[in-house]
Amino acid sequence: MQEKSYSFAIQSINLYKELILKKEYVLSKQLLRSATSVGANIRESRNAQTKKDFIHKLSISQKECDESIYWSGLLQETNYIDMETYQEMSNSGNEILKMLKSSIITARNNLNRFS
């Protein structure tokens, strides 16, 4: 999950660099912020103080990942990126989302089991 989120951040950074050449600054900045936040919060979760803190940090990553897919969809619908680029971002994001959801469910089940 960490490697995939890191790759997702790099993918978004490279896309951002392309978009600013097209003079698109607003949506691309939103995408950059949310997509790079995914991996940062996953990394933070490794140092969580409690299981609840761990779940909270992964939940933030989940929200940021979903938001990244939203921004890339807007960029595609407004013709700043092509369908192929959108699909690449969306596929990467959805793959990470599935891993995050699974990790959150497992962590919650473990938390409830030991409470």
Secondary structure, DSSP 8 states (H G I E B T S, - for coil): -HHHHHHHHHHHHHHHHHHHHTT--HHHHHHHHHHHHHHHHHHHHTT-SSHHHHHHHHHHHHHHHHHHHHHHHHHHHTTSS-HHHHHHHHHHHHHHHHHHHHHHHHHHHHHHHT-
